[in-house]
Amino acid sequence: MTTIDREARLRAILEAELAPASLEIIDDSHLHAGHAGNTGGSHYTVKIVSSRFEGLKLVMRHRLVYDAVHDMINKAEIHALAINAVAPSELPSTSVSGSFK
């Protein structure tokens, strides 16, 4: 599976499972090339805004994301995942279309 295919699959899964208002996926793999323990999967940072996170503690938000991509992790398509998960109500009122930095 190519990096582009892997990222598209990751995006499709997260969109289907969490219906995000905003989703940014950053491929960080180049920062970890050749490090110990990397079995060939990719390293990603996911920035996601979803109403599914309303009222949930950080650990539960991360659990929702990890549960959604469980198969990709088990198949070593994802080696590492950094998650920034927020609810829409936590964004500044000046945020454009649910995005954040």
Secondary structure by P-SEA (a helix, b strand, c coil): ccaaaaaaaaaaaaaacccccbbbbbbcccccccccccccbbbbbbbbbbcccccccaaaaaaaaaaaaaaaaaaccccbbbbbccccccccccccccccc
